[in-house]
Amino acid sequence: MIASGMVKAMDAAELIEEINHQETLLKIQRRNLRALELQIAQHGPFDVPLHMQTAQDDLRSEIARIERAMRDLRARLRRVQRRAK
């Protein structure tokens, strides 16, 4: 989407396309998290390997990042649509 903090002016179609892309990424990351949670559950609460715990934390952070990006994109889309009226 946007590299190194630069904000690119996008029209409504581009914003919608990016929102759809982020929604797809979010679904994939949530599916990955669910699969990992099943693997973690097989270890029990005290025997979870560190790499699995780290991966779980990373996935949760990535999901939160995507959700924030989607909120921002949707807000930008609303502003663009209001200006177009």
C-alpha positions as semicolon CSV with decimal commas, in nm:
position;residue;x (nm);y (nm);z (nm)
1;M;0,000;0,000;0,000
2;I;0,197;0,302;0,125
3;A;0,572;0,278;0,176
4;S;0,781;0,464;0,434
5;G;0,499;0,674;0,573
6;M;0,426;0,845;0,242
7;V;0,058;0,909;0,175
8;K;-0,042;0,875;-0,187
9;A;-0,352;1,050;-0,315
10;M;-0,596;0,779;-0,420
11;D;-0,929;0,807;-0,593
12;A;-1,233;0,614;-0,476
13;A;-1,168;0,317;-0,705
14;E;-0,810;0,280;-0,583
15;L;-0,921;0,305;-0,221
16;I;-1,187;0,039;-0,273
17;E;-0,932;-0,187;-0,442
18;E;-0,688;-0,141;-0,152
19;I;-0,962;-0,203;0,106
20;N;-1,051;-0,527;-0,072
21;H;-0,685;-0,628;-0,076
22;Q;-0,648;-0,557;0,296
23;E;-0,967;-0,754;0,368
24;T;-0,818;-1,052;0,184
25;L;-0,494;-1,023;0,381
26;L;-0,692;-0,999;0,705
27;K;-0,887;-1,317;0,628
28;I;-0,564;-1,503;0,552
29;Q;-0,391;-1,385;0,869
30;R;-0,694;-1,472;1,084
31;R;-0,700;-1,819;0,926
32;N;-0,327;-1,856;0,998
33;L;-0,384;-1,751;1,359
34;R;-0,665;-2,004;1,406
35;A;-0,447;-2,283;1,265
36;L;-0,160;-2,184;1,494
37;E;-0,393;-2,167;1,796
38;L;-0,494;-2,529;1,728
39;Q;-0,129;-2,632;1,719
40;I;-0,060;-2,442;2,041
41;A;-0,358;-2,605;2,212
42;Q;-0,208;-2,948;2,144
43;H;0,094;-2,853;2,357
44;G;-0,101;-2,752;2,665
45;P;-0,080;-2,419;2,845
46;F;0,271;-2,464;2,989
47;D;0,457;-2,643;2,709
48;V;0,407;-2,406;2,416
49;P;0,730;-2,378;2,216
50;L;0,871;-2,028;2,211
51;H;0,866;-2,004;1,831
52;M;0,491;-2,076;1,833
53;Q;0,425;-1,814;2,099
54;T;0,630;-1,562;1,904
55;A;0,447;-1,647;1,582
56;Q;0,113;-1,603;1,761
57;D;0,218;-1,262;1,892
58;D;0,339;-1,161;1,544
59;L;0,013;-1,268;1,381
60;R;-0,192;-1,076;1,636
61;S;0,019;-0,766;1,572
62;E;-0,019;-0,804;1,196
63;I;-0,396;-0,845;1,228
64;A;-0,414;-0,528;1,438
65;R;-0,199;-0,342;1,182
66;I;-0,423;-0,450;0,894
67;E;-0,736;-0,350;1,089
68;R;-0,587;-0,005;1,154
69;A;-0,496;0,032;0,786
70;M;-0,849;-0,064;0,687
71;R;-1,000;0,192;0,925
72;D;-0,774;0,458;0,775
73;L;-0,858;0,357;0,419
74;R;-1,231;0,357;0,491
75;A;-1,208;0,703;0,648
76;R;-1,017;0,828;0,342
77;L;-1,280;0,673;0,113
78;R;-1,561;0,850;0,303
79;R;-1,376;1,183;0,266
80;V;-1,323;1,128;-0,108
81;Q;-1,687;1,033;-0,156
82;R;-1,807;1,342;0,038
83;R;-1,591;1,568;-0,180
84;A;-1,730;1,408;-0,493
85;K;-2,088;1,502;-0,402
